[in-house]
Amino acid sequence: MGESSSVSENLPRQAGKIRVGVLGATGAVGQRFIQVLANHPWFELSVLAASHRSAGKRFADACHWYLDEPMPAAVRTMTLEPGQPGMDCEILFSALPNNIAQDLEPTLAAAGYAVYSNAGSHRAEPDVPLLIPEVNPQHAALIETQRTRRGWRGFIVTNPNCTATHLTCALKPLHDAFGLRRVFVVSMQAVSGAGYPGVSALDITDNVIPYIGNEEDKVQTEPLKMLGLYAVDGIMPANFRISAHCNRVPTRDGHLECVSVELDRPATEVEMVSAWENFRGLPQQLGLPTAPAHFIEVRAEADRPQPRRDRLAGNGMTTSVGRLRPCELLSYKFVLLGHNTLRGAAGGSVLNAELMVAQGYFGERAIAAPVQAALRATQLPLWQHA
């Protein structure tokens, strides 16, 4: 894809693996990408890219490591590159801020890279997939329209806003089983969602901030695109309404959301729980490497889910729900919890790439052959790169 560069000298090539890179590697989400990609069975992390100010430095020298888990030894001596065409990889995972992603990601897609973006810059564009593999795997096919319209050799696939991600995960089984008319959600969002160094300690200690810029609009619109109907020229949004309040609270990781839903068809609490517990998305059916065994985990305890106790369910890729009960205004209300920088950011983006490897976009790969064979055996709609 890109031409060889000096970073490829840092690590030996791993036979059969797909070479990938991380844009914005030194930031909080970039570090999550590195954590998720370390020892990945399909992907070889060969490129770390950062600003021109950091380019040329060793990763360990340029990065203030934010995560509790230690920095993977393999990346410590890797040389940071500027994010530009010529990087030696096929796939780029982007943790760039919106203002940089807006122009740089299309440049890289045009140059032939498969860009999996965590930025919000392109999510609303009609030919850009906004993807959660368990929710709307068929939307990946939009990239053919995208490439044709834009004349790109590569493409951009986005994952949704972190709060919208877990809301959509919880709504998907209900939308399929009963339909939805109205959704009301109040979020309590961890400080890590603001990046590093994030919210000032003086602002968040002993406090709740009842405003997160542009967040409510994302939560009210992105689930409708993901739960909408695929068409070659775009997505027809789902026909229900969402009203959101978004708040920043003094927890480190894990977004908690209080949700009320009005169903289109009547359902009992037992049927609601059954819809969640019995839902298995395509990643679970195929056993994709980053997919959790349980897409939704239903907690029966009166005081769960909680951020500290439940955010790492399914290695941070599971959405936990609990406190299901009748709602005095709508049909039912419940609480959900999900990890904002794993499923809600880096982990979700890596799972998007795994899905498209399984779907055959990157060709027949020995590393993914069992999964590709399993997908063909399901006789489910399969998008293949022409």
VMD Tcl script that draws the C-alpha trace (Angstrom):
set ca {
  {0.00 0.00 0.00}
  {2.38 2.75 1.15}
  {6.08 2.73 0.34}
  {8.49 1.26 2.87}
  {9.75 3.66 5.51}
  {12.32 3.62 8.27}
  {9.85 2.42 10.89}
  {9.69 -0.98 9.21}
  {13.27 -1.53 10.33}
  {12.18 -1.41 13.99}
  {10.20 -4.65 13.89}
  {10.56 -7.86 11.89}
  {7.72 -8.66 9.53}
  {5.29 -11.20 10.96}
  {4.32 -13.72 8.32}
  {0.77 -13.42 7.07}
  {-0.27 -10.52 9.26}
  {-1.74 -7.29 7.90}
  {0.48 -4.31 8.60}
  {-1.32 -1.50 10.42}
  {-0.53 1.93 11.82}
  {-1.92 4.31 14.43}
  {-2.42 8.02 13.73}
  {-2.23 10.21 16.83}
  {-0.35 7.43 18.60}
  {0.83 9.43 21.62}
  {-2.65 10.55 22.76}
  {-5.03 8.75 25.11}
  {-7.03 6.97 22.39}
  {-3.87 6.32 20.38}
  {-2.47 4.50 23.40}
  {-5.64 2.44 23.63}
  {-5.15 1.44 20.00}
  {-1.61 0.31 20.83}
  {-2.91 -1.68 23.80}
  {-5.61 -3.40 21.73}
  {-3.24 -4.13 18.83}
  {-0.41 -5.54 20.95}
  {-0.11 -9.26 20.13}
  {-3.14 -9.11 17.82}
  {-3.46 -12.38 15.87}
  {-4.23 -10.70 12.52}
  {-2.60 -7.26 12.67}
  {1.06 -6.27 12.92}
  {1.59 -2.80 14.36}
  {4.26 -1.39 12.06}
  {3.67 2.39 12.05}
  {3.16 4.92 14.83}
  {2.41 8.41 13.57}
  {2.23 11.68 15.46}
  {2.66 15.41 14.92}
  {5.64 16.82 13.05}
  {6.87 18.03 16.44}
  {7.20 14.43 17.65}
  {8.14 12.76 14.36}
  {11.62 11.25 14.41}
  {11.59 10.59 18.16}
  {11.37 7.20 19.82}
  {7.83 6.51 20.97}
  {8.87 6.08 24.61}
  {10.66 9.44 24.56}
  {7.76 11.36 23.01}
  {4.85 9.74 24.83}
  {3.51 10.37 28.31}
  {1.99 6.91 28.88}
  {-1.49 7.41 30.29}
  {-2.78 3.86 30.80}
  {-2.38 1.79 33.97}
  {-1.15 -1.17 31.93}
  {2.56 -0.93 31.02}
  {3.65 0.29 27.60}
  {4.14 -2.74 25.31}
  {7.87 -3.41 24.99}
  {7.66 -3.75 21.21}
  {6.64 -0.12 20.69}
  {9.08 1.58 23.05}
  {11.84 1.96 20.46}
  {9.63 2.49 17.41}
  {10.31 5.75 15.61}
  {7.36 8.11 15.27}
  {6.51 9.16 11.72}
  {4.55 12.10 10.35}
  {1.10 10.99 9.24}
  {1.42 11.22 5.47}
  {1.44 8.96 2.40}
  {4.43 6.64 2.34}
  {3.72 4.82 5.61}
  {4.39 1.08 5.33}
  {0.99 -0.38 6.17}
  {-2.40 -1.20 4.67}
  {-4.67 -0.11 7.52}
  {-4.55 3.10 9.57}
  {-6.39 3.46 12.86}
  {-7.00 7.15 13.44}
  {-7.07 8.77 16.87}
  {-6.68 12.22 15.37}
  {-8.60 15.24 16.68}
  {-11.44 16.37 14.43}
  {-9.71 19.47 13.08}
  {-6.78 17.41 11.76}
  {-8.80 14.36 10.73}
  {-11.09 16.49 8.56}
  {-8.41 16.98 5.88}
  {-5.76 14.35 6.59}
  {-7.97 11.26 6.62}
  {-9.35 11.89 3.09}
  {-5.80 12.51 1.85}
  {-4.70 9.15 3.21}
  {-7.80 7.34 1.90}
  {-7.18 8.82 -1.55}
  {-3.59 7.53 -1.34}
  {-4.88 3.99 -0.86}
  {-5.04 3.43 2.89}
  {-7.96 1.82 4.68}
  {-8.66 4.45 7.36}
  {-10.62 3.40 10.45}
  {-11.43 6.66 12.16}
  {-12.39 7.47 15.70}
  {-12.90 11.15 14.81}
  {-16.31 12.71 14.34}
  {-15.37 14.61 11.19}
  {-16.87 12.23 8.62}
  {-19.54 10.28 10.54}
  {-22.51 12.14 9.09}
  {-21.36 11.94 5.46}
  {-23.83 9.80 3.49}
  {-21.22 7.54 1.85}
  {-19.15 6.94 5.01}
  {-20.09 3.88 7.10}
  {-20.79 4.56 10.77}
  {-20.18 1.06 12.00}
  {-20.76 -1.22 14.97}
  {-20.18 -4.75 13.63}
  {-22.93 -6.36 15.73}
  {-25.42 -3.66 14.76}
  {-24.99 -2.84 11.07}
  {-22.29 -4.95 9.35}
  {-24.07 -4.54 6.01}
  {-23.32 -0.78 6.07}
  {-19.66 -1.56 5.31}
  {-20.73 -1.90 1.68}
  {-21.05 1.90 1.51}
  {-17.33 2.11 0.88}
  {-17.82 0.99 -2.72}
  {-20.07 4.03 -3.27}
  {-17.56 6.18 -1.39}
  {-14.62 5.07 -3.51}
  {-16.55 5.45 -6.77}
  {-17.82 8.95 -5.93}
  {-14.53 10.25 -4.62}
  {-12.09 8.39 -6.85}
  {-10.20 7.00 -3.86}
  {-8.09 3.84 -3.83}
  {-8.67 3.50 -0.09}
  {-11.63 4.39 2.12}
  {-12.80 5.79 5.46}
  {-14.89 3.83 7.95}
  {-15.91 5.53 11.19}
  {-16.93 4.28 14.59}
  {-19.53 6.30 16.50}
  {-19.32 8.66 19.43}
  {-18.62 6.69 22.61}
  {-21.93 7.53 24.30}
  {-23.89 6.82 21.13}
  {-22.03 3.52 20.78}
  {-23.27 1.93 23.97}
  {-26.74 3.41 23.63}
  {-27.00 1.87 20.15}
  {-25.69 -1.47 21.41}
  {-28.46 -1.60 24.03}
  {-31.15 -0.40 21.60}
  {-30.31 -2.79 18.74}
  {-31.94 -5.95 20.21}
  {-34.99 -3.93 21.29}
  {-35.32 -2.24 17.91}
  {-35.15 -5.62 16.14}
  {-37.62 -7.36 18.46}
  {-40.17 -4.68 19.32}
  {-39.46 -1.50 17.35}
  {-38.84 1.89 18.94}
  {-40.83 5.13 18.94}
  {-39.05 7.39 21.42}
  {-35.86 7.23 23.50}
  {-34.83 9.51 26.37}
  {-31.28 9.26 27.72}
  {-29.23 11.00 30.41}
  {-25.50 10.27 30.31}
  {-22.91 10.43 33.09}
  {-19.64 10.44 31.16}
  {-16.16 9.69 32.48}
  {-13.39 12.26 32.27}
  {-11.29 10.10 29.93}
  {-13.85 10.89 27.24}
  {-12.38 14.39 27.13}
  {-8.91 13.06 26.22}
  {-5.69 13.72 28.10}
  {-5.13 15.84 30.16}
  {-8.90 16.29 29.86}
  {-11.04 18.29 32.26}
  {-9.29 20.40 34.88}
  {-9.30 18.88 38.36}
  {-10.60 22.20 39.68}
  {-13.61 21.91 37.38}
  {-14.53 18.24 37.91}
  {-13.63 17.51 41.56}
  {-16.74 17.62 43.76}
  {-18.75 18.54 40.68}
  {-20.83 17.48 37.69}
  {-20.61 19.50 34.46}
  {-24.00 19.47 32.69}
  {-22.61 20.26 29.24}
  {-20.31 18.51 26.75}
  {-19.90 20.40 23.50}
  {-21.78 18.89 20.53}
  {-22.31 15.63 22.44}
  {-26.08 15.67 22.63}
  {-26.48 16.15 18.90}
  {-24.25 13.12 18.24}
  {-26.22 10.96 20.67}
  {-29.51 12.05 19.09}
  {-28.47 11.42 15.48}
  {-25.80 8.73 15.21}
  {-27.92 5.80 16.49}
  {-30.54 6.61 13.83}
  {-27.94 6.21 11.08}
  {-26.60 2.95 12.51}
  {-30.07 1.46 12.99}
  {-31.20 2.70 9.57}
  {-31.71 0.79 6.33}
  {-28.81 0.35 3.92}
  {-29.11 1.54 0.33}
  {-26.35 1.82 -2.26}
  {-26.47 5.63 -2.23}
  {-26.75 6.06 1.54}
  {-28.61 5.14 4.72}
  {-32.29 5.76 5.43}
  {-32.27 6.70 9.15}
  {-34.37 4.74 11.62}
  {-37.77 6.29 12.24}
  {-37.76 7.10 15.95}
  {-36.66 10.05 18.05}
  {-33.98 10.45 20.73}
  {-33.67 13.18 23.36}
  {-30.38 13.38 25.27}
  {-28.82 15.15 28.25}
  {-25.02 14.67 28.49}
  {-23.03 15.29 31.67}
  {-19.35 15.00 32.65}
  {-18.84 13.27 36.00}
  {-15.73 12.53 38.12}
  {-15.18 8.90 37.11}
  {-12.10 7.92 35.10}
  {-13.45 5.40 32.57}
  {-16.91 4.07 31.71}
  {-19.99 5.99 30.63}
  {-23.23 5.36 32.54}
  {-26.54 6.12 30.81}
  {-30.09 6.19 32.19}
  {-32.47 5.33 29.37}
  {-36.25 5.33 28.88}
  {-37.75 3.76 25.74}
  {-41.17 3.73 24.15}
  {-41.61 0.47 22.25}
  {-43.57 0.16 19.03}
  {-44.99 -3.22 20.09}
  {-45.85 -4.35 23.64}
  {-43.31 -6.47 25.51}
  {-42.90 -7.90 28.99}
  {-39.78 -7.44 31.10}
  {-38.97 -11.11 30.51}
  {-39.16 -10.56 26.76}
  {-36.94 -7.47 27.02}
  {-34.29 -9.41 28.95}
  {-34.56 -12.31 26.51}
  {-34.00 -9.96 23.56}
  {-30.77 -8.71 25.14}
  {-29.46 -12.06 26.36}
  {-30.18 -13.98 23.16}
  {-28.77 -11.41 20.76}
  {-25.63 -12.61 18.98}
  {-24.11 -10.38 16.38}
  {-21.97 -11.41 13.45}
  {-18.69 -10.91 15.39}
  {-19.89 -13.37 18.06}
  {-21.00 -15.88 15.44}
  {-17.61 -15.68 13.75}
  {-15.49 -15.39 16.89}
  {-13.64 -12.28 15.71}
  {-10.51 -11.68 17.84}
  {-11.69 -8.52 19.62}
  {-15.37 -9.50 19.88}
  {-16.67 -10.21 23.39}
  {-18.44 -13.50 24.04}
  {-21.46 -11.50 25.21}
  {-22.48 -8.38 23.27}
  {-24.92 -7.44 26.06}
  {-24.58 -8.49 29.69}
  {-27.74 -8.17 31.79}
  {-27.11 -7.48 35.48}
  {-29.80 -8.66 37.89}
  {-28.48 -6.79 40.94}
  {-30.43 -3.73 42.07}
  {-27.32 -1.52 42.06}
  {-25.59 -2.58 38.82}
  {-24.06 -1.78 36.40}
  {-21.42 0.48 37.93}
  {-18.39 2.03 36.18}
  {-15.71 0.67 38.51}
  {-17.15 -2.84 38.60}
  {-18.49 -3.34 35.08}
  {-16.53 -1.21 32.60}
  {-14.13 -4.07 31.77}
  {-16.84 -6.63 31.04}
  {-15.82 -8.51 27.91}
  {-12.40 -6.80 28.05}
  {-14.18 -3.47 27.77}
  {-16.17 -4.52 24.69}
  {-19.45 -5.58 26.37}
  {-22.35 -3.23 27.09}
  {-23.84 -3.94 30.53}
  {-27.51 -3.22 31.23}
  {-29.54 -3.39 34.43}
  {-32.32 -1.89 36.55}
  {-34.96 -2.70 33.94}
  {-38.40 -1.62 35.12}
  {-41.60 -0.02 33.80}
  {-41.41 3.68 32.96}
  {-44.17 6.01 34.12}
  {-43.87 8.11 30.94}
  {-42.70 5.67 28.24}
  {-42.63 1.85 28.15}
  {-39.52 0.84 30.14}
  {-36.44 2.36 31.70}
  {-33.00 0.89 32.38}
  {-29.37 1.75 33.05}
  {-26.47 0.88 30.76}
  {-22.71 1.06 31.17}
  {-19.88 0.75 28.67}
  {-16.18 1.47 28.39}
  {-15.75 4.68 26.44}
  {-12.19 4.20 25.16}
  {-12.39 0.47 24.40}
  {-15.73 -0.45 22.77}
  {-16.44 3.28 22.51}
  {-13.20 4.10 20.68}
  {-10.11 1.98 19.94}
  {-11.58 -1.48 20.47}
  {-14.63 -0.68 18.37}
  {-12.46 0.59 15.53}
  {-10.24 -2.51 15.56}
  {-13.35 -4.72 15.53}
  {-14.57 -2.81 12.45}
  {-11.34 -3.73 10.67}
  {-11.60 -7.35 11.77}
  {-15.12 -7.52 10.35}
  {-13.97 -6.27 6.97}
  {-11.03 -8.68 6.90}
  {-13.55 -11.47 7.52}
  {-15.80 -10.08 4.78}
  {-12.92 -10.48 2.33}
  {-12.04 -6.89 1.56}
  {-8.34 -7.50 2.16}
  {-8.42 -10.70 0.12}
  {-8.01 -14.29 1.22}
  {-5.72 -14.18 4.24}
  {-4.38 -17.34 5.85}
  {-4.60 -15.75 9.30}
  {-8.34 -15.20 8.86}
  {-9.16 -18.24 6.71}
  {-11.24 -20.09 9.37}
  {-13.35 -16.97 9.98}
  {-13.79 -16.29 6.26}
  {-14.89 -19.90 5.76}
  {-17.31 -19.62 8.68}
  {-18.84 -16.47 7.20}
  {-19.40 -18.19 3.87}
  {-21.00 -21.12 5.69}
  {-23.54 -18.86 7.43}
  {-25.01 -17.93 4.03}
  {-25.56 -14.46 5.47}
  {-25.31 -11.50 3.08}
  {-21.60 -11.20 2.36}
  {-20.00 -8.08 1.00}
  {-16.91 -8.85 -1.03}
  {-14.48 -6.41 -2.56}
  {-14.97 -6.62 -6.32}
}
mol new
graphics top color blue
foreach p $ca { graphics top sphere $p radius 0.5 }
foreach p [lrange $ca 0 end-1] q [lrange $ca 1 end] { graphics top cylinder $p $q radius 0.2 }
display resetview
